[in-house]
Amino acid sequence: MSVRAIVLTAGVLTAGPGLADIVIASRTVRAQEVLTAEALTLSPGALDAGFADPENVIGLEARVSLYAGRPVLRSHVGPPALVERNQIISLVFESGGLRITSEGRALDRGGMGERIRVMNLASRTTLFGAVQPDGSVHVSQ
């Protein structure tokens, strides 16, 4: 028996991951576009880094270009951006009963809950903070 026949036989005998449906792009989706049901479809396959249900992807934003027929990976999508780069935003610092607010400039683009770099316009200090649902950024020490 040849080496190739042994490899093929071994592949048939070993158990692999079961096939399930994975979410793929039905058309090319540009980066920063919010995904809709029309942009997605299901295809048979198995992929740990992908999605099995389109409902988990609809409403998320493409972080990179998604090409038709390719799987949508978890690293390729995220929450829609609330803050754009160079946007003037409200910076909020809270500790105990103290609340300080200031104007800042977003140095990154980000969606709700994401940590982005911001610059305090008064002090020109660069800070990190989490984007809030209202578009403000809460900074921490």
N, C-alpha and C positions, 0 to 999 in steps of 0.2 A: 504494500500500500504506500502511495506517495505521501510526502509531507503535506501537500495541499489537501488531499483527501482526509487526512487525520485532522487537520485544522477545521475543515468544513464539518466533519462528523462531530468534533468537540463543540462547535458552535451550536449545533442542533440539540445536543444533549444538555447543555448548560441552560439554566433558567436565567432569563433577563427580566428587565422591568416590563410590566404589563403595559399594553397600549391603552391610551386614553385620548381624549380630545385635547388639543392645545389651541390657544388663540393665536391666529395669524392675521397680518394686515391684508385686507382685501384690495387695497390700493396703496400707492405711495403716500405717506403721511410726513409732512415736513416737521422739523423740530419746532417746538413751541406751539404746536397745534393741539387743541383739545380733542380727544378721541370720542367719536360717536359710534353708534351701532353700525352705521353704513360703512365705516372704515375697517370693521373687524369681521372675521368669520372663524369657524372652527375647522380643524383638520385633524385627522387621526395621527397620533404620535405620543411620545412621552418625553417630557422635558421638565426637570426639577426647577429650573430657573424661570420657567414660563408660567402662564396662567391657564387654568382649565375652564374658567367661566368668564365669558365676555362682560358680564355684569360687574366683575371686579376691576375692569379696565375702563369702562365707559365713564367719561368725566375726568379722567386723568390727562395729563399733558405729556406729549412726547418730548423727551429730553434730547433725543437724537432722531435723525430721519429713519423712518420705518419703511421698508420696501415691501411691495406686494409679494405675497407668498412666503414671507419670512416670519418666524415666530416673534411674538412680542414678549421680551424678557422683562423681569422685574426691574432691572437696572436701566431699562430704556424709557421708563415712564415714572411720573411723580405727580404730586399735587399741582394744580394750576398755579402759576405765579401770581402773587398779590402785589409784589414789589418788583419794580424794574430797576435795572442798573442805572445809577445817576439820579434816581428819583429822590426828591426831598421828602423825608419821612419824619414821624414823631418818634423820638427815642424815649424810652421809659425805664427808669431804674427804681425798683421797690425793694425795701428791706425793713422788716418790722412795720412800723407805722409811717415810715418815711417814703415819700414818692417824689422823684425828681423827673421832670420832663424837659426835653430840649429838642431842637431841630437837628436833623442829621441828613447825611446823604448816603444812600445805599451804594455800596461798592460791588455788590453782587445782585443777582436776580434770585428770588426765592418764593416758595409757596408756604402755606400755613404750617408752622412747626419747624421749618427748616432754619438752620443756623446760617447766618450770612455775616459778611464784614460790613461795617458801617463806619462813617466818620462823623464825629461830633463837630458841627460847624463852628461852635463857639471856641473850642479848644484845639481843633484840628487833630484830635486823638482818634486813632483807629481802634474800634471795639468789635466784639462779636455779640450777636444777639439772635433771639428767636422771633420769627415773623408771627404776629398775632392775627386773628381773623379780621380785625379792623384795618390791617395794613401797617399798624405801628410795630416797632421792634423793641422787645424787652431785652435790655442788656443786663449782664451779670458781672460780678467781680472776676 
